[in-house]
Amino acid sequence: MEETTPVRQQHRFNTDRLHRYLSAKSLVSNNDTFTVRQYSAGQSNPSFLIQTPSKSYVLRKKPPGELLPGAHQVGREYQVQKALFSAGFPVPQPLLHSTDVEVIGTEFYLMEHVKGRIFRDLRLPGVSPAERTALYVAAVEVLAKLHSLDLASLKLEGYGRGAGYCKRQVSTWTKQYHAAAHKDIPAMNELSNWLMKNLPASDNEVTLVHGDFRLDNLIFHPTEARVVAVLDWELSTTGQPLADLAYFLMPHYWPRSLHIISTMGSLKGIQGIPSVADLTSIYCRCRGIPSSLPELNFYLALSVFKMAGIAQGIYARHLLGNASAPKADLFGQCVEPLAKVALQLVQSLPVGPTEHTLFLQTAKGQAVLQEVKDFMRQYILPAQEEVAEYYSKHTHSPQRWHSPQIIEDLKVKAREAGLWNLFLPAVSGLSQLDYAYIAEETGRCIFAPEVFNCQAPDTGNMEVLHMFGSEEQKKKWLEPLLKGEIRSCFCMTEPNVASSDATNMECTLRRDENSYIVNGKKWWSSGAGSSQCKVAIVMCKSSSQDVSNRHGQHSMILVPMDTPGVKLIRPLTVFGQDDAVHGGHFEVHFENVRVPASNIILGEGRGFEIAQGRLGPGRLHHCMRAVGLAEFALELLCQRAASRRTFGKKLYQHEVVAHWIAECRLMIEQARLLTLHAAHALDTVGSRAARKQISMIKVAAARMACKVVDCAMQVYGGAGVSADFPLAQMYSYARTLRFADGPDEVHLSSIAYQELKDQLKKAQAKL
């Protein structure tokens, strides 16, 4: 039987007595056949598989003989598992705890047997690199979930001693080591002294701590990369959670030459296993804490010290003859090498995440993305034909500027499903990186973002109001926008000036007692034609501001669309299309428009400051939608290339078309990674520090989308530029993106400036 052996001699007990005991507890029948086998793994509390024809259980007991003080408290394991199971955390269901030593000779507890995969070799041989990544990510996510649980809700406030965990750990393992030591090891003494003298300032943080969180203490779903049970809670307590994280990361620092047993080899160079930086970043994002962990080296050293202490204890039990595993004699050989590894870590370890990060979503982000994909497939994509028919039918009708009923119905479904306002981290709980993947998915359909209330320009306007709006402004405008009751537009670009330099703006803002008066012309005001558009955010030049400060003269102000003097002049067309599905792009004139002074956002002269906060996430969303659009275009290209023949062979069999397909895939992957890197930068360092990354994706994503759609159009021939396929409309969007939110040329200048500044900093640092 896999992973079990006959019960070893030193751990045998009276199975008939156990059978009668469990029968009295109504867990098994007296008439059932009853087998007991011992798990081959486990170095501390021996574990046994109990089987009857209909049920399986796992029994954990204290080992026999003389035990180290404070160790092997199976009652604590039972207590914590009972609390966690009640809270829905993945642990086997605990069934009973017995302190009656008459039953099997020691205290024990019984729990359900959970079916799944246990990976004893942390290197995961025989598993694909992609699945290795997924398994390690799932493990670190469940650890973050454990550390996010509330002790009071679990009713475990008194379970451990809380604050001061690291100090207690150093003291405990020092005592455990000395109690079990078979010889004096100077490196262990030096390490113990260093740890006690360098206790971290963060030692007061308190969560539930597993104490032995390793990949081989997890049961994964039989086919999915999902943790279904966390095992072995013997060392659990309350204290500093980063000790658990470091213990999980510890095998990454294992030297190749050190082998406790064959399954504990170094993880260095194993393809697919995420780096310490990646795993740390994922853990921190799941817990919502800063990704910089400057004291991680201490926790890693503590983990190795603890492992050395455990190894010494296992070897001591081997000498006493009551070790639970057959290779316990090997552990005595690695105590000193482990101590030396820890000392090397504290002296020279580079720690914390680097900028080279696997751009992985949180567990919540992955779940929401899957829900969005399902919603798109089930509801949105099948509705495309009906939406197209609506706009075709109402080409010259006022109804053209009303949203089709099917889109309104889909909004209700999306909101009921909780797929609403996903773009705003404060509302959705998603990071920018989480949402980037979702934006890519919605980019496959032109009206999909609106269904989830994630459409531009409303997303940017909601971000502005969320970050900079007054309480009055939020109540009046942000709340109905978040509910999807109204739409909005953003008025910045002007017809009479070169708007690529926004300081050229001529629309004026003048204070008049308790009001502001706005005068000027705007165009390309996206969304202004929608029948639901009720408010505009207008960028103006304030007449009262210092003219010597080019970026301190402009302000943003809220202008209700029904204010006297607001005039919708005309809808502009993009390659002949009015883009009514997005509410159009209008020329809007403001003629002596008077609004309350309370409508100013943040204050006069703060317009460019606000714009920087608005444009970072907005550009990111545009770029990821462009990636999704390009993916769809490549799908269409491949379908056509596989179905059409020219000159005696399929289109894809012509080398030029095959090369187009390959080049498109390269460009999409490059743009996606660049954009995800920018999303990660927004999450970790903010919009201002991520300006170069944002400018880079703005250029790269638009160019990429243009090229991919152009290749697809070329493969479709005349059909590609017709309305029979979506490619012409997709090209219109992609080409427009090259100057929407700033033309490529402006962004290239910004990238060059930032790059030169970064290079100069590097050069100065070397001096």
N, C-alpha and C positions, 0 to 999 in steps of 0.2 A: 504494500500500500504506500502511495507516494508520501514522502516526508514523515512517515511514521515507522516505528520499529516495535518489536515486542518490548514489553516493559522491562527496563534494565534491572539487573539484580538488586542494586542498592535502592531502587525506588519502588519495589513491589509492595503491594498492599492487598488486603482481603477484598477481592472484587465481589464475592457473594454478599458480604456485609454492605458494600456500597450499593449493590443491586437492590437489596431489601430496603435500604434507606431511601433511595430515589423512588422506589415503588410506593413507600409510605407517603411520599410527598406528591404522588400522582404524576410523576414525570415519566415513569416507565411502567410497564406491566410486569407482574411477577412471572408471567408465562413467556415473556419475550426472551429471545436469545440476546445475550448481553456480552459485547466484546469491548476490551480496553486495550488500546495501543498507545505508545508514547511517541510524542513528537520528537524527531531527531534534533531539531533546532531548539535553542533556548539554553542559556547558561546560568540562569538564576532560579526562578520558581518553575519546577518541571510541569509540563503540560501534557494532557492525555486526551485522546479522542475516544469518546464513549459512543457506541453505536448499538441501536436496536434495529429491527426490520423497518421501522417507520420513522425513527428520529435519530438525530445526531447531536451530541453536545461536546463541549470542551471543558475539561476540569483543570483548574490551576491549584497547586498546593505548595505548601512550604517544603523545602527539601528536608530530609531526615538529618539527624545528628546535631552536633554543636554548631550554632550559627553566629555570625557577626552581629553585634548589638545594633538594633534599629533596622535591620535588613529583613527582606522577605515578608513584608506585611500584606498578606493577600486580602485582608479585610479592607484596607485602603483602596486596593484595586477595585474591589466590588463596589465600594461607596462611590468612587468617582465615575465608574462606568454607568452606574444606575442614574446618577445625576445627568450625565451627558446623553444617555439614551433617551431620557425624558425630554431633553431639550432638542432632540432631533439631530444631534451630532452623530456621525457614523462610527458607532462602536457596536460590538456584539451585545445582544440583550442579556443582561445578567439575570439569573433565575433564582439562585439561592446561595447563601453564605453559611457555612457550618464551622463553628468553633469546637464542635464535639470531636475530640481526638480519638474517641472510641470507634469512630466509623472507619477511617483509613489510617489512623495513626498521627495525622497532623491536621491543622486547620486547612480548609479548602473552600473554593467557590465554584459554581457551575454557571456556564453561559451558553447561549446558542452557538451552534456551529455555522459560520458564514462561508458560503461557497464563493470562490473567486481565485484570483492569481496572487501568489506571494513570490516575490523575486528575491531569492536568497543571495544572488550575486548582484551587487550594486552596479556592476558594469553592464547588466542586461544583455548578455550574449544571446544571439538568435532573434533579437528584436530590431526592427528597422530603425534607422536614425530618427525618422519623423516620430515614431511611437516612443522612442526613448525621451525625446523632448517633451512630448505630451504627458508621459508618465511622471517625469520630474516636475513639470509645471503643476500637474494635479496634486502632487504631494505637497509642494510648497504652498499652494492655495489652501489646502485643508489645514495646514499648520497656521496660516494667517487667520483662518476661520476660528480655530481653537483659541487663539490669542485675542480674538475679538469678542468672545463670549463674556457675559457679565456674571461675575462671581455671585452677586446677590441673587440674581435670577436663578442661578444653579443651586442656590442655598449651600454654597461651599465657602462662605467667608472664613470659617474657622478651619478649613481643610489643611492649610499650611500656615507658615509664620509670616508670609508676605514680604514686606520691604526688607532689604538687607540680604537678599537671596544669594548674591555672589559671595559675600563674605562667609555665609553659612556653608556654601558649596565648597569653597576652598578649605574651610575648617573640617567639614565632614569627610571630604575625600582624603585630606591629609591624615585624619585619624584612621579612616578605613585602610589606607595604604599601610600605615605603620602597624596596624593590628594584623595585617595579612603578610607583611614583608618577609621574604625568606632570606634577604641579604640587604645590606645598606647600598643605596643607589644615590650618589651625590647629585646627579642631575635632577632627580625627583625632589630632593631637598631644596635645591636652588630654584626650581620652578615654583614650588609651594611658597617660598619666601617672596619671589617676584610678584606672584598673583596677589598675595596678601598686602603687599606694599603699593599695588597699582589698581586697587578696586575702582570701578568706574563710577562717575558721578550719577549715572542713570540707574543706580542700583535700587532706587525707591519705586520704580515702576512695578506694578503687580498685576499679573494675569494668572490663569491656570497654566501650568507648565507640565508638559508630558515627561520630560526628564530623560527619555531615551528614544527620541524621535528619529527613526532611520527608515529608509525605504523598505527594508525587510521586516519592519513592524507594521506594515500596511497590507491590507487585502484590497486588490483592485478588482473591478468588475471583470467577469470572464472575457468580455470582448471589447470593452470600452476603456479609455484612459480615465477612469474615475475611481476614486477611493470609496470603497463601500464599508470599510471598517479599519479603525486604528487599534492596534493591539498593545499589550504589555505596558500596563499603567503602574507597575511596581514603584517606579521612581517619581511618580507624579506628585506635584505639590503646588504651591502658589509662589510666584516670584517673578524675576526678570525674564520676559519672553525671548529676548535675543539670545539667551543661552541655548534655547531649543533650536533656533535658526542656525547658530554657529555649529551645534552638534550635527545637524543635518548636512551642513556644508563641509564639515571636517574631512570627509574622504577625498575632496578635491586637492587637499594638501598632503595626502598620503604619499610618501616616497615610493618609487617603483620597487625599491629593494626590500621594502618591509611587507611581509605577508604574515598576518596573524593566522588566517586560514585562507584557502584558495579563493574564497568568495569576497575577501576584503582587500583586493588589490587596488592599486591607484586608479583614479578616474581620469587621470591626465591623458589627453589625446584620444579619448573615446568619442567617436563621431556621434553627434546627436544629443549628448548630455550637455545641458546648458551650463554656461560658466557661472562662477560665483556672482559676478556682476549682474548677469541676467536674472538669476534666481532671487538675489537680494532685491533687485528692482521690482520684480513681480510681487514678492512678499510685501514690500513697503507700500506698493500701490493698492494691494488688496486690503491692507490695514489702514490706508489713508494717512501714512506717516511719511516724513521726508526720506528720500532715498539715500541720503548721505548718512553713513553709520561710522563715524570716526573711531568709535571704541570697539569695532568688530574684532580687531586683533586680540583684545583681551578675552573676549568670549570664545574665540577660536582656541586660544591657548588653554583656557579653562576646560574646554571640551576635550582636548587631547590629554590634559592632566586627568580628567575624569575617566577617559578611556584607559589610561594607564592604570588608574586605581581599580577599575573593573577587571582589567587583565590580571592584575595582581591578586584580586579576590578569587577569580576563577582558578588561577593556579594554586592558590591556598586550598580551595575546596578539592582540587585534584589531589593535593598532598594528604588531605583528610579522608579521601576516598568517597566523597559524596557529590562530586561534580555532576552536572546534568548532561553534559555533552561528552562524546568520546575523545575529542581532540584537545581537551583542556590542558594537557601538558605543554602544548605549544605556546600558551599565553605567557608563561614565565619568561620566555626569551625576548619578549617585545616591550617590556616595561621601560627599560632604559632607552632603547631607540625612540620610543614615543615621547619620553621626556625631552630628549634632544631635539625632536621635531618641534615641540612646543616652544622651546627656547629660541630656535631659529625663527619661528613665526613672530615672536614678540620683538625680535631684534631687527627684522628686515622685511616684514610682510607688507606688500602694497595692498590696501584694502579698499572696499567700497566700490560702487558701480563705476565703470568707465563710460565713455561716450559710445563704445561699441556694444550696443544693446540689442538683443533679440526683441523685436517690437511685438510683444505678445499681449493680448487682452487679459483683463481680469476675468475671473469666473463669471461675474455678472455681465461683463461686456460680451463674452462668448455666448451666454444664454440669450441676451437681448438680440445679438446679431442673428442667431438661429431663428428666433421668433420673427424678426424682420424678413429674413429669407423666406420663411414659411408663408408669411402674410403676403409678400410680394407674389409668390408663386400661386397662392390660392385665390387672391382677390385682385391685386393691382394689374399684373400682366394680362389677365383675361379681359380687363376693362378697357384696354388701350383702343380697341376698335370702336367701342361705343363712344369714348371721349373724342376720338378723331371725327366720327360722324356728327357729333354735336357741333364742333367748331366748323365743320364743312357746311352744315345746315344753316348756321347762323352767321355766315360770312359777312352779310350786310345788315345784321340785326343788332339792336342794343343788347339783346341777350348774350351776344358774344363776350361781353364784359362781365357776365355772371358766371359763377362756377357751375359746371354741370351737376345735376342732382346725384349722379353716380359717385362723383368725387366727394360730395358732401356726405353721402351715405358711408363711404369708405372711411372718412374722417371719424365718424361716430364709432365704427368698428375698431379703428386703430386706438382711439382714446379708451374704449372699454377694455381693450387688450393691454393697456398700459404702455403702448408704443407711441408716446406723445412727448413732445419737447425734449427729445433725446439729445439734442445738440448742446443743451445748457447743463454743465456739470452740477451746478447747485440744485437743480431740479431733478435731473435724471440719476445722479450719483455715478455717472460715467465719466471717465477721463477723456481728454481730447483724443488720445490714442484709441480708446474704446470706440469713440464715435467715428473716427476716421474710417474704420472698416465698415461701419453702418452707412456712412455717406457714400462709400464706393458702391455698396449694394443698391442704394436708391438712385445712383447715377445711371442705372440701366433703363430707367423709365423717366420721361421728362416731367411728369406730374407727381411722381412718387414722393418727393420731399414734402409737398403740400399735404399729402394724406397724413403724414406724421407730424404736421405743424413744424416742419424743419426747413421751410423754403426761404430762399433769399428774396427780398432784402429784410424780411421780418426777423430772421435769426439775428442778423447784425444789429437791428434796431432793438430787439429784446435784450441783447447783450449790453448795449449802451445803457438802456434804462436800468437793467439789473445792477450794473457796475457803478453808474454815475448818476442815476435818477434820484430825485427827492422822493420822500414817502408819498407826497401828493401825486407826483408824476407816475410813480409806480402803480398807485391805486387806480388812477384814471386811465392809464394807457397800457402799462405792462400786464396787469391782471387780465384784461380782456384779450390782449394779444396771446398770452399764454393759454387762455381758454379756447382760442381760435374763433372768438366772436367777431373780431375785426381783423383787417389787414393794414399794412402801412407801406410807405415808400421812403426812399432816401434821396434827397435832392442836393447834389454836389456839383456835377459836371455842368458847364455853361457853354452855350453855342457861340459866344462872341470872343472867347479867349482860348488860348492853348491850355486845356485843362490838365495836360500831363504835368504841368507845374501848378499845383493847387493854390499857390500863393497869388496867382493871377486873378483869382476870383473877384468878381465885381458886384455880386449881390450884396446889398448893404443891410446893416442892422443898426437902428438908431433908437436910443432910449428916449422915451417921452413920458415923464412922470412914472406911473405904475404900469406902463406898457412898453413894448418894443414895436417898432414899425419896420417891416421887411419890404425891400424893393429889389427886383432883379428878375433875370430869366435863367431858368434851368432846363436841361434836357437829359435824355436817357435816364429819366426818373422811373426806374423799374417798379412795376406793381401799381403805379398811380392810376391806371385805368380800371382796376378791379372795382366792382360795385361795393365791395366790402372795405375798400381803402378809406380809412377815416382820419388818419393823421400822417403828417410828413415830418421827418427830421431834416431841417434845412441848414446847410452850412453857409454862413454869411461872414462878411468882413465887418467888424465892429468899428464904427467911426470914432469911438472914444479911446481906442487902444493905441499904444505906442507904435508909430509907423516904422521906427528903427528896428523893431523886432519882427522879422518877416513871418515867423511862425507863432507869434503871440497876438496877432490881430484878428483871428477868426474865432467864431463861436458857433455852437449848434443850438438850435431852438426848435421846440415842438410847435407845429402849425396845424391845427385841425383843418381838414380839407374843405369843410363847409364855411370857413372864415371868408367874409367879404374880401374880394380882391384876389383870391386864389383862382386862377383860370387854367383849365386843361385845354391847351391849344390844339394839339394833334398827337396821334400815336405815330411814333417813328417805326420804320420797318427795318428788319435785319435780313438782307438778301431777299427783299420783297415780302417777308413774312412779318406780321404784326405782333407775333408772340403773345397772343391773347391768353393762352393757357397760363402764362405767368403774370397776367394783369397788364401786359404791354410795357412799352418804354415811351413815356410821354414827354413832350415839351410842356413845361409848366411855367406860367408867369405869376409873379407876386407883385401886385400893384397896390402900394400903400396898405399892406396887410398888417393889421393891428392885433397883437396877441398879448395876454398878460405877462408881466415881467417874470412871474413865477414859472413861465414856460422855458426859460433859459436852462440849459443843461450844464450843471457843474459851476457855471459862471462865465462871464465874458472873457474872451481871449484863451479859452481852454479847448477850442475846436480841434487843433491838431493833436493835442494830448489824448482827447477822446477817440479821434480817428485811429490812432495807433492801437488802442485797446480793442476797437471794433474790427479792424481789418485783419489782424492776425488770424483769429479763428475763422473768420469768413473766407479768407483766401484758402485756408486749409480745406474747408468744406468744399469749395469750388474745385480744388485740385483733386480731391479724392472722388468727387462725383465724375470728374473728367476721366479718372482711371477706370471707374465703372463703365462709363460710356465707351471707352476704348476697348474694354474687355468684350462688350456686346458687339461692337463693330468688328472685332477680330472673329467672334463667333460667326457673324454673318458672312464675313470674308471666307472663312473655311468651309461653311456650308455651300456657298456658291462655287468655290474652287473644286469641291468634291462632286458636284452635281452637273457641271457643265463641261462640254468637250469642245476643243478647237484643234484643228490640224492633227486629228487622229488620236488625241490623248486628253485626259482630264486636265483641267486648268492647273491643278496643283502639281502635275507632273512636268509642267514647264518650269525650268529652273528659276526664271525671274519671279514667278509667283511664289514658288517655294521659299525663295530668299525674302520676299516681302513678308511672308508669314513669320519666318524666323526673326527678321528685323523688328517686326511689330511686337513679338513676344519679348525680345530684349528691351525695347523701349518702355513697354508697360511695366515690366519688373523693375527697371531702373527708376522710373517715375514713382512707382508705389513705394519702394524702399526710401527714396529721398523724402517723400511726403510723410511717411510714417516716422522718419527721423525728426522731421519738423514738428509733428504732433507730440512726440516724446519731449522735444525741447520746450514746447509750449507748456506741457505738464510740469516740467522740472525746473525751468529757469524763467518762464514767463515770456510775454509777447516782446518786450523790449530786447531782451537778450537773444531772442530767437529770430531777430529781424533778417539776418543773412539767410537762415534756413528757409524762412517764409518767402523771401525774394527768389531764392533758387527754385523752389517748387513752382512758384508762379510762372516762371519762364519755362521750366522743363515740362510741366504737366500739360500746359496749353500747346506747346510745340509737338509733344508726343501725341496728344489726342488728334490734332490736325493731321499729322502724318498717317496715323493708323486709319482714321476715317477716309482720308484721301486714297490710301491703298485699297480699302474696301470698295470705294466708289469706282475705282479703276477696274477692279475685278468684275463689278456688276455692269460696267459699261453704261449705256444710256439709261438703264433702269436705276442706276445709282444716283442720278441727279433728278429723278422723277419723284413724285409724291407717293409712288407705289411702295416705296421702301423708306425707312426712317433715316437713311444715311444723309440725305441733303439737309434735313433739319438738324441732325447731329453735327454735321460740318459747320453749319451756321453758328451753333453754340460754341464749338471748339475754336473756330476762328475768332469769334467775338472775345473769347476769353483771353486772347493775346494782348488786348488793350483794356479790357474791363479790369477794374481795380488797379489800374496803372499799366501803361504799355511796357512791353519787354525791355525796351531801351532804357527806361527809367530804372527798372529793377536791375538790369545789368550794371548800370553805373553804381547803384547802391551795393551790389555784391562786390564789385571791384574795390569800392571804398572800404567796406568792412574787411575784405581779405587783406588789403594793404595794412590796415590798422592792426589786424591780428598778427601779420607777419612781422611788423615792427615791434610788437610786444614780445614775440618770441626771440627776436634778435637782441632786444634789450635785456631779456632774462638770461641770455647766455653770457653777457658781459660781466 
